[in-house]
Amino acid sequence: MDQTSRAILLGGGGPSGPEYIGTYKFETAQDYYNPLSWQVPADVFYIQGLAWGSGGYGYGGNVTGCYYFPGTSYCSGGIGGAGGFATAVIPVTAGEYLSIGVGNNSNNGGNSRGGGFTSIFRSSTPLLMAGGGGGGSAYGSSRANSSTTTPDDGGNGGGDPANAGHGGGYTNGMYLSGASHHGGGGYQGGTGHPFYGGGGGTGYIAATGNLHGSQETTPSSTFAAPQSSHPDYNGYANSSGLGNSNWSGGGLVIHTLGGGYNPALAPVIPNPRSVIATY
């Protein structure tokens, strides 16, 4: 017998409590090795997590200027890759503590100019993760405009799979750590190369228990942040332009769900949201 029918027969009138309780936003960089410990509020049975990884940082050149490496001129520099996106509904226990990591440039697994992953962990077990974008190389090539790609640009983060650096991999990343040079952080860190852009790190959704999960990586031909039209998006995961003017860190949004939520269905989150706290 389903939950609603059972509750009606027993006189309860349906599942107890609301479906949606409130929203928490995490926008300040938090490193995996020194995470924010967040306590699941009372009467919460599930959370919907929406994670954006950090964009990678570019070298900061421009289409006309050059900097001088001893004896040689290099133009432009590489663009950093965009961060990835991941979402899932996660069963939780009221009162338990979850570890929150929010990616920024070269923290939370990002190497040098690589972006960091954004994540939810239960103790040392990852539940949800969006990878960071790869960093751009200093050994720039000239380009027509900021929408074209060169080997010096970073790859976009995961999602899974993420994009390799546009110059190709040289050194593989590791679990939670991007490779040198400029690999993005992720469940599997992005590749690195001493002269080309770093690869983006992959995302992750736990296979056991999580519901309604999906991941997204921006196509390698663009540098746009994924899910930028989502109601919870707040400028997260942007890659850097040629002048690094648009680079931004990651972000995590958690919607808390009560006893009225039916886990067989994707949650219905009202808009505007009821934001309880921002960290």
N, C-alpha and C positions, 0 to 999 in steps of 0.2 A: 504494500500500500504506500502511495506517495505521501510526503510530509504534510501537504495541505489537507488531503482527505482524512488522514489520521487525526490531525488537530481538530478538524470540524466535528468528526464523530465523537471525539473526547470532550467537545465543548469549548475548545480553545479559540475557535474562529479563524484559524490559519496560523502560519508561522509567526513566532513572537518577534517583536522589534522591527525597526525600519530596515529597508534594503541599504540605503546610503546614509552614512552617519556624518562624515565630514572629510576634509582634504588637508593633507600636510605637504608642504613644499620644502625641498632641500636644495639650496642653491649655492651654499658656501662650500668651497673645496674641502673634502674630507678624505684623508689617505687611508688605504686598506690597513696599514700597519698602526694607524692611530684613528680608528673610525669614530663616527658619532654613534653612540648607543641609544637607540630609540625604543621606548617601551610601548608595546601594543596596548591601546586603551581598553578599558572595560567594555564588555558587550560587543566586541569585535570578533567575528568568526573568520573573515577573509579580508585580504587587502588586494586592491588592484594597483600594481606598480607600473609606472611608465618612466623609463630611463632613457636619457640621452647622454652619450659619451661626449667627451671634450673634443672640440676641433683641434687639429694639429696647428702648430705655429710655423709660419713661413719665414723665409730669411729676411724679407723686408726690402727687397730691391724694387725697381720700377721699370717700366718699359723703355725708358730712355737713358736712365743713369747707369753707371757702372761703378764697381769698386775694384780696387787693384790688389790682386794677389801678387806677391813679388815677381815682377817681370812680365806679368800677364794680366789682361783685362777680361773680366767676366761680367756679363750683363744680367740684370733682373733678379736672380735668385728664385727659389722654388716656392710655390704656394702650399700651405698645409692642407691636409685632407679634412673633410668633414667628419664629425663624430657619427656613430651609429645610433639606432633606436631599438628598444626591446620593451615588450609589455607582457604581463601575465597576471592572472588572478591566483593568489597564493593563500592556502589555508594557514591560519595562525591560531595561537592560543592567547587569549587576553592575559596581559601581564608579562608575557615573555619579552625578552630583549632581542632586537635585530640590529645588526651592524650595517651602517649606511656609509657608503663611499661615494664621493662625488668627484668626477674627474676634472682636472685642470691641466694646464700645460706642464709636462714633466713631473706630475705626481700621479699616484695611483696607477703605476705601471708604465707611464709614458717615459720614453728615453729621449733625453735632450729636448728637441723641439716637438716630439711626439705627444699627442694628447692622451689623457688618462681615461680609464674606464669608469663608469658609474654603475653602482651595484647594490644589491641587498644580499647579506650573508646571514645565516643562522649559525652562530659560532664560526667554525672554519668551513662550513658548507655553503657554496654559492647557490643562491636561489634565482637570481635574475641579474643580468649584466648586459650593458651596451658598451661596445668597444670604442676606443679613442682613435682619432685620425692620425695618420703618419705625418711627420714633420717634413718641411721642405728643406732642400739642400742649399748650402751656400754657394755651390759651384754652378751658378745660374747660366741659363741659355737665353738668348734673345727670343722674344715671342711677339706675336702681333697684338694680342690683347689678353686680358685676364681669364677669358673663357676657354682658351686653348690649353692643352696640356703638354708638358715637356718631361723628360726623364728626371728633372730636378724636383718635381712636385710630389707631395705625399699622397698616399692612397687613402681612400675614405674608410672609416671604421665600420665595424659590424654592429648589429646583424651578423649573420654567419651564412656564407663566407664574407669576409671583408675583402677590400681591394688591396692588392699588392701595391707597393710604390710604383710610380709610373716608370721608374728606371729598372724595375725588376728587383727581386730579392738577392741578397748576398749572404746575410747571416739570419738564421731563423730565430724568431722570438721564442719565449718560454711561457710557461703557465703564469699568467698575471703580469708579465713583464715584456715590454717591447725590446727589440734588439737594438744594439748600437750599430749604426747611428740612426736616431730619429724614429724608431718603431713606435707605433701606438700601443697603449696598454689594452689588455683584454683577456678573456679566458685563455686564448692563445695569442700571445703578443705578436705585433706586426714585425715583418722582416726589416732588416737594416742594410745599408750600403754606405761605404765611406764617401762616395761621391754623388749618389743619387738620392731621391726622396725615399723616406721610410714608408713601410706598409702600415695599413690600419690594423688594429687589433680586432679579434672576433668578439661577438656577443655570446650569450649563453642563457638558456632557460632550463631549469631543472626538469628532468624527465619524470620525476615521481611527485605526484600531488598537484602540480601546477595546472591551471586551467586557462583556456582561451588565450594561449600565448602566440606571439608573432614577433618577427624581427625584420629590420629593414636596413639596407645599406644603399646609400645614394649611388646611382650608376657612375662608373669611373670617368665618364665623359663630362661630368659636372662636379661642382664643389658645393652644391646647396645642401643645407641641413635637412635631414629627413623629417617628415611629419611637421613641417613648419606651419601648416594650417590647422593643426590640432588645437582644440580649445585650451589645453594645458601647456602649450608651447610658450616659452618666454625667452626667446633669443638663444637657446642652448645650441651647442654642437656646430656653430658656424665655423667654417674654415677661414683662414686668413686670406685676404686679397694680396695683391702684389705689394701693398704697403702695410699689411697686417692690420688694416683699419677695422675689419669685421670679425676678427677672431673672438671666440667666446668659449667659456668652460661648459661643462656638462650640467645636468640637472636631473632631479628625481622628484616625481609627484606620486604620492600615495593616497588613494581613496579608500577609506575604511568602510566596511560592509557589515551589517548586523544580521540578526536572525531572520529577517524577512527576505534575505537574498537567496535566490534559487541558483545553485551552482551549475545547473544544467544550461543556464543561459548566460550570455555576456551581461555584465551589470549595466544598469541604466543610471548614468551619472547626470544630475541636473546641471543646467548651465543658466546662470552663473553658479559656480561652486561655492560651498561654505568653507572658506579657508580658516582652519582652526589655528595653525601656526606655520611660520616660515623660518627655516633654519639656515 
